[in-house]
Structure formats: structure tokens, C-alpha cells
């Protein structure tokens, strides 16, 4: 069967693909600059030559020249062709090297690099349909995930997300019992524990290495009102919780209905459950944009395989959307579910009995 090829479409698609290949290379360059300390050396230094930067960092100028050429061509640094100087502007520094700032993208870069680190396993599970537990991923992914989400929590959790919930901040200020399920490295738990010293917090995660890191974070912060436990969301111990929360993790669970049901049973009747999930529309057509492209990709490599490795294996995916998430919460016994607030990357759902 002969094909009628529209080469205008071919060229357009080739341009699109070349842009993605360039972006993939640039992610690696951005990550290398972070790990080698080049971005930090350029931050506030003004225009510098390759040799000046080499002297400042102690790095091989031949490597630096190629790296600078790539990030300059990507538009990450400003390049003066006449003077052959390179400058990291204050605006770019917010993205590439200001650790802890909400706009810093290094955690995102690190999470992408981590997926390539174990690409053979990713291909295997994609082809066979088997699950892949969280513990089977690169250690770099755990660090990158926390590094990416932590600034967003710092910028939004206390200032806007919690106040958007009905009566929750009053309870936290007076002294509430709180469970942070799927807490990972504990950044969200520690943040809340610092801000609400009258309340007691327990962070729960089934990944023991993450809980070890969470305990270290709490100890470093000198907190006495927070503890961490290794347990599944479906069977953690404790009850009488005034407030429970899950950050960007419900969709990763094999049995999110069972998890949410156990959380409901562990809460007081007037308790509140906050579910923070990636921003998404209720249909795939609503998610055809760069953030949807990124979240679907991470979901294919990480979220769905993790879910399929667990009991039930519902595989909600990172772009489940509010309607599907509300159905899960309703099935678990939460009669009232509303979107309390949102950011460009997250939706915040409030669930009550």
C-alpha cells in the first residue's frame, strides 16, 4: 500500500522532535552544572569568561567551554559574542541555583535524570506490564522528588493551602493530632510541625529509607512534636486524628480507596482529610499541554508502575483529575469533597465525612 507523505508535516514534526532532544540534553547540562557547583559559582558573578570561571571553580576549561556553549545556546545564560563572556542573570539564578526557592527547577531536573539512570527497568515494566515498587527506583529519584516538591510546600502549605480548609488552622493552632501519610522525606510534616508547635504530627510512609531521612530532618530541626513511622496507608496505627493529609501520593497507591477508608476510620468524625494532587483536568483532552506531557511521562515511568506493584493496583496515574479522585474518596466514605484551592501545578481537595 503506497503512502502519500506530506513532507511539510514531516519537517514540522522533525522541528518539534529536535526541540525535545535539545531540551533533554539541556536538562542534563543543567543538572551537571548544579552537581558540579558551576551555577553557584556564576550566581552574582556577572559576566565571566570561560577561563575566569575555570579559575573560580578549579574545573577543566575544555569541559567548561562545551558546557557553557550548550547552556548559552539553550538561553539559560546570556552570552556576549564579542567579549565571549557568559552571565547567569538573577532571574535565571532563581531557576537554576537558588535552592529552596519555589522557582528552582533542580529537583525536577534530578527526577528526570533519575529515570534515565534506570531506563532499562523502565522499558522492561512498560513492555511486560508488571509493577515496579518505589524501592526499585534510583536513589536519585527520592532526593529529586523531595527537592522538587519541598519549595512548593514551603511557599503554599502554611500560607494558603491550610487556611483554605474549613476550621483546620484553628485546630492546628490550638493543638491537633495530625497524620501525614505518604510523607516521603518528611518535608511537609516538618514544615507543619515547625509552624504549629501545639499540635502533634506523625509522618507515615512504607519506604523505610525515606523515613530514616525524615527522622534526620526532624532531629536537625530540633522538633519534639513530630515522629515518623514505617507503615502502609491501609494499616498504619493510631486513631483520633483531627487532620490527615496526603501530598502528591494518593495516585501512587495500589489501593487508594482502601487507604482513604483507613484514614477515615482513623480520624475523628469531625476531622478533615486534605489531598494534594497534581493539577489535571478530568479528560485527557484537557491535559494536552506541557505540564500534562510531563506528568503523564512521570506517571508512565513511576506512578503507575508503583501502583501496579501493590495490592489492587488501581493505577490512577498522576493526571487522574478531580472527578476521579472525588469518586475514590466518596467510595472510601467521605461524603463531601471540594477543591479548596489550587496552584498551577497542584489541586488541593478537602474531604470530610
N, C-alpha and C positions, 0 to 999 in steps of 0.2 A: 504494500500500500504506500503510495507516494505521499509526501507531506509538503504542504505549502508553508514554507518558513517565512515569517515576517521578520526580516533582519533588523528593522528598526526596534522591534520588541526585544530581539536578542541583544542588541547593543545597549538598550536601556537596562535590561536585566544585568548585563555584564557590569555596567557602571554601578548598579546597586550592590552587586556582589563585591566588587573591588572596594567599595566604601566599607563594607563589613570586614573584609580581610584587613584593610588598613586599620580599622578600629580594633580588631583582635590583636594586631601587632602593637598598637598603641597602649592597650590595656597592659600588656606585658612590659612595655617600656616604662609605663607609669608605676607599675609595681616594683620593678627593678630600681627605679630612682628612689622609691620610698625605702626599700630594704637596704640600699647602699648609702643612704643619707644624702643623696645629691639634692633632692628637693629642699631639705632642711638647710643645706649649705647655701642654696640660691635664695632662700626666703630673706628678703630685706637687703640683699647684697647689691641690688641694682644691676646694670648691665655688666656682664663679665665675659671675658674671652675664654676659650676652651683651656688655654694654658693657665689662666688665673684660677679657673675652677679646679683644674687638676692640682695646682699647688695648694689650694684651700682644702681639698678633700683627701689628698695623697693618693689619688687614683691615676691609672694609666691614661694619659691624654688621648691615645689612639682609640681606646674604647669610648671615652667621653665624647670625642668628636662624632662618632657614629650615633651615639645615644642622643646627643644634642641635635644632630641633623634630623633624626626621626621625630622627636618631640616638637621641634620647631616647625617641621612640615605639617605636623598634626595641629599646629596652632596653640599648643599648650604653653609655649614660651614665645616671647617676642624676639624676633631676630633682626638685627641691623646688618644688612648685607655689605655695606661699605666698611663698617668698623669690625664686622664679624664678631659681634657681641650678642649675648643671649640674656634675656631678663625674665625672671618669674615675677609677674605683677602681683600686687596684693590680692587682687580678685582671684587670680589663678591659684595663689597660695592657699586660699580658703578651701579649694577643691583638692589640691594635691598634697598638702603637708600640714595643715593646721589640725592636728589630732584633737578629737573631741568636739570639733565644730560640726553643726548639723549638715553643712555642705560638703564635708570631707568625704571623698569617694574611695579612699584607700581600702576600706573594709569590703566594698563592692568589688574592687579590683582583685583583692586577695581571695574572695569567694570564687571568682571566675577562674583564677589561676589554679585553685584547689581542684576544680572539676577536671581540668586538663591533666592534673597530676595523677589522677586515677581514671583516665579516659578509657582504658581497656575494659575495666569493670563496668563503666557506664554503658559501653557498647554491648557488653555481654547481657546485662539485665534488660536493655532495650530490645535486643533480638529475641531473648527467651521468655520475657515476661515475668521472670522471677523477682522477688523482692530483694531489697538491699538495706540492711539495718544502718542506722545512723553511725554506729561504731565502725562500720566498714569504710567510711569516707576518710579522706585525708585529714590529718590533724589541723592542717592549714585552713580547712573549711570551718571548723569550730571557732577558731580565732577570728577568721574573716567575718563570719556571721555575727558574732558578738560585736566586733569592731564596727560593722556597718550599722546595726540597729541601735547601739548604745547612744550615739549622739542624738538620734531622733527621739528616743525615750527621754533623754535629758532635756530636750527642747520642748517636749509636748506633754509628757505624762502628768507632772505635777501642776503645770500652768494651765492646761486646757482639757486634757482627757478626763482626769478625775473630777474636776469641777463640773463637767458636763453631765455627770451621773447624778441621779436624784438622791440627795442626802448623804452621799458617801463621804465627802470631805469632812462633814460634821462628825461622823462616826470615827474617822481616822484621827481627827484632832483630839477627840475625847478619849479614845482608846479602843481599838477594834482588834479582832482576831482575823488575820489575813492569810490566804493561801495563794501563792504564785506558782501555778502549775506549768510544767514545761519551761522552767526558768533558765535552763542553759547555764551560762557563766554567772548568773545571778545579778546582772547589771540592773534590771528593773526592780528586783527585790531590794537590793542595797539602796537604790535611789529612793524608794518609798520609805524604807526604814530610817534613812537619814532625815527625811522631811517630817516624818510623823513618829517622834520618839515615844509617844504614849501608847502606840499600837505595837502589837507583836506580829511578826511575819515569819512564815515558813516557806522556803523555796523547795519545789519538788521537781525532780527530773529523773528519768530512767537511765541516763547516761552518767555513770559514776565519774569518769574523768572531768566532766563538766561540773559536777557537784564539788569535786575537790577544788577546782579553780574558784567556784563560787564561795566556798568557805574561806579561801585565802583572801578574796576581795573583802569579805565582811570583817575578817580579822584585821586586815590592813586599815580599814576604815574605823576600827575600834568600836564596832557596833555590838551591843548586848541584847538588842530586841529582835534579832533575826537568827534563824537556824536553817539548815539545809538537809534534805533527806533524799536518798536514792529510792525511788518508788515509781510505779506506773500511775498514770492519771486515773485508771479504772479501780485502783485498790490502795491508794495511799491512806495512811491512818490519820485519825483526828476528826473532830466534828465541832459544831457550834461556831462555824466561821461566819463572820459578819460580811466579809467581802472576799471574793475569789476572782482571779484573773488569769488569762492566758494571752501571751503575746506572740503572734505570728507562729503558732504551733498547733492549733486545733486541726488545721487541714493536713498536718503531717501524721496524725494519729490514725492507726488502723481502725479503731472503733471509737470515733468521735462521739457517737450517740451514747455509748456506754460510759465514756469518760465524763461527758457532760451530766449524765444521770448520777454518777457517783459524786460529782461535785455538788449537784443539787441536794443530794441526800446528806452531804457533809456540812451544808450551810444551814443557818438559822432560817426560819420561814420568811423573815423579812430581809434576808440577805440579798446582795446584788452580785451578779456574775458579769464581769467585763471581758469581752472577747475582742482582741485587736487582731485584725486580719489584713492581708494585702488588699489594696483598693482594686475593685473589679466590678464590671457590670454583670448582669445576670445572664447575658448571652455572649458567645464568642465574638459575635459581630461588634459588640460594644467595646471589646478589648483589642481591637486592631490598631495598636499604636505602640510606640517604643517601650513603654512600661509593660504593656501586655506581652510584647515579644520577649522581654527579659524574664518576666515572671513565669510565663509558660515554659521557657527554656530551663530555668532553675527547677521548676516543678517536674519536668520530664527527667532531669538528671538526679534530683534529690528528693523532693517532697513525695511524689507518688511511689517511687521505689521504697522509701522508708515506710510508708503506709502499708504497702503490699507485703512487707516483711513481718507485719504484726497480725494478730488475730482479727478477723473480719476483713481487713484490707479494703476499706471503702474507697480509698484513693480520691478524696475530694479534690485535691490539687490546689495550687496557690491562687487560682483565679475562680474560686467556687462562686463568688458573688453573694450578695446579702440574702437573696431569696432562698438559695440552697442552704446557707448557713443557718438561717432562721428555722428552716424545716428540721434541721438536725437538733437545734436547741428545743424546738417545740416537742419533738419526739422524745426528748430526754426529760420533759416535764416542765420546761419553762414556758409559761403561758404568754408572757409579754416580752417581746423582743423589738427593740427600736435602735436606729442608728443615732447615737448620742452626738457624735461629731466625726470629723474626718480631716485628713491631710491629703496632699496629692498622692501619697504612697500607701496610706492606711485608712481603713474604716474602723470605727470604734462602736461596737454593739453593746447595748445594755440589756441583760436578760434577768428577769425576775419571775418568781412563781406566780 
